[in-house]
Amino acid sequence: MRKSLWFALPAAVLAMAAVAAPLDEDPAVAAVKLDPALSLDRTAYEPGAVVRGTLTLTNDTGRQVDGIQVTCASADPSDRMALNGIQTNQPLQGGFSGTLRAHQTITAGLTGRVTEDGVRRGGLEATCVVTAGRFTTLSGAAAGVIGPVVPVTGHVVEDGKPVAGVTVVAASQSLATLDRTWTAVSGPDGRYRLSGLRAGYYLLKVPGRAVENDFLFLVAGATADHDVVLTRGE
């Protein structure tokens, strides 16, 4: 399954940067003609699981390309790749180098493990860097991690006052639990509690009402205290 890096994530985004492109006058065209594609063997992983990736590279430039180098960062969670300001939670390691004949396609297998940071954040983003001369592009893929449960509590408020009897719905935006929802109802003091949510990204909704601070990012190891602020309109 081919996926873009950084879920809308927020994911993850697929980042592409061309410093210069001897393969083509237009760097974007050169990137398409090399067409790197990284995929992962699952959409969600358990903590500590082996991650297997496949990078496919196709040469549609119409001529042989020498000096191709593919590099993926270390699987060490403390070793985070920084390229053009992008930080990645990188589970894969390894790479390869060589020559790609015209119209040739090569496929390489890469392996690693779910990082500690991936467990903490409920997701991982794999990235490989493809270079040929001065041309550089990134190929990435994202997946969820089934991390620990994070308790969520807070108050439903409107105009600074607590509101009772309001239904709060948390909709997962993370690949490990995508499309799942959790529901709670605020008590007499406006307090609500959501149970069973795991580390990752969520949207908070109140049926029929607009919510000011509707984005929730849960990190393992901490209890989230998040007030739901109602605004006028829907």
N, C-alpha and C positions, 0 to 999 in steps of 0.2 A: 504494500500500500504506500503510495507516494504522498508525503505530507510536507507542508511548508513549515519552516522554522518559526517558533514563538507563537503560542496559541493566543487567540485574539482576546487573546490572550488575550486579558491582554494576549495566545498562545500567546504562542510563540514568534514572528515575521520571518520571511526568507530575506536575508540581507545579501545584496550583490554590490560589489565595488570594483571598478576597473581603474587602475592607476594609469595604464597605457596599454594599447592593444596592437601589437605588431601583426596579429592575425587578421585584423580588419580595421578600416578607418573608423568605424563606429564600434565602440566597446560593447554596446548592448547587442549588436549583431554578432560579434565574436563570441559572446557568452552563449547565445542561442546556438551557434554553430558547434560549440564544444558540448553543450547540453549536459552538464553534470546533474545527476539525480541520485540523491541519497534517500534510502528507505530503511525502516526498522521492522523487525520481525513481529512486533506486537504494538498495540495501541496503549496498553497499560501493563506495568510490571509490578511484581512484589519487591519489597526491600531486599537488596542483596542479589537480585536475580541477574543472570547473564543477559547482556544486551547484544544482539547480533544485527549488524547493519550491512547493507549492500549498496555500494556506489557504482553506478553505471555511467560511463563516459563514452560519448559518441562523437566522432570527428566528421562533421559535415562541412568543413572548410573547403573541401575539394583538393586538398594537398596534404602531404605528410606533415605532421607537427612533431618536432623534436623537443626534448627537454621538459616534458610534462612532469610535474611534481604534485602529488596529492598527499596532504598531511592532515591527520586528525590529532587533536590534543590528547594529553595524558588522561588516564582514567582517575588519577588522583584528584579528589574533590577540592584540594587546596590549589591545584594548578589549573587556573581558569584562563582560557584563551582570550586575548584582547586584540582585536583587529578592527580598525576604523571605529573604535569606541563601542564595540559590541562585546558584551560579556555572555559567555555560554556555560551552561551546566552540562559538561561534556562527559558522556559515558563511554565513548569509543576511543580507541587508540590504534595507532598504526598508520599505514599509508603505502604508497608505491610510487615509482618513477619509471619513465621510459618514453617510448616513441609510439605515436598513434598514426597508422597509415590512413590515407584518405578513405572515408566512409567506413572505417573500422569502429566497432563497438567493443569495449572491454568492461568486464564486471569484476569487482573486487569485494571480498568479504572482510568485514571488520568486526572485532569483538571487544567487549568490555563488560563492566558491571554497573548496576544502578549506584550512583554516588550518594554519599550521606546528604549532600545538599539537595539532591533530587527527592529523597525521602522527606526531608524537612519542608520542602516547598510543594510537594505533591506533583512534581512533573520534571521532565528532563528535556533538554534540547541538544541534539547531536549536531555537530558542525564539522565539515571537512573543507579545507582550503585547496583550491586547484590553481596552479600557476603554470604558465607557459611563457618563458621570457619575462617581459615586464607586465604581462597580462595576469590579473588575479580575479578570481570569483569565488564565492562561497556557495556551498550546497548544504542544506540542513533539513532536519526532520525532528518532529516533536512527539512525545509520548507522555502518558500519565504515569504516576507512581501511586500505588495504593498505600498511602502513609497512615500514620496514627490518627485516631479521632481527636478533634479539637473542640472543646465545649465553647458555645457561643451564647452570651447573655447580653442584655442591654435593655433600654427602655424605648417605647414608642412615644414620641413627643410631637406636639404641634403647637406652634406659637409659644414654645418654651414650657408647655405643660404636658404632663403624662396623659396618655389616652388609653383607656381600657377597651378590651374586647376587639382588638385589631388583629387580623390574621396576617402573619408575616411568612412569606414563602422565600426560601433560599433555593435558587436554581444553579446547579453546578455548571461551570464553564471549563472544567478540567477534563482532559481526555479519559482519565481513569473512571470518572463517574458522570460523564456527559449525559445530559437530558434527565438526570435524576433530580428530584425536588424533596425538600424537607419543610415542614409546616409547624408553626407555633402560634399561640394566641396570647396576647398581652393580658396580664392580670389587672386587678383593681388599681394597682399603683403604676400601671403602664409597663411593667417589667415582662420580658419574654425570655424564653430559653430554647435554643435549638440544639437537639442532640443527634449524634451520629454523623456529623459532618467531618470529613477528613481534610488534611492539609491540601490547599489548592485555592482556586478562584471561584467566586460565586457572585450572582446578582441577587439582590434582595428586592422583593416585590410585595406590594400591598394591593390586592385586587380593588380596582376602582379608584385608586389614589396614586398620586405622584410621590416618589421618594427622592429626597435631595441627595443623600449619600448612599446610593444603591450598590456600590462596588465593595466587595469584601474579599480580602486576601488572608487566608489562614495559614499560619506557620506552626509546624509541630513543636510541642514543648511549651506552649503558652495558651492560656485561656483568653479568648477574644471578648472584649467588652465593646460592643458596637451599638450605639443608639440609632434608631430608625427615625429620621426626621421627615414628617409629612409636610408636603407643600400644597398650595392650591392648584386645582386643575387635575387632569388625569394624564 
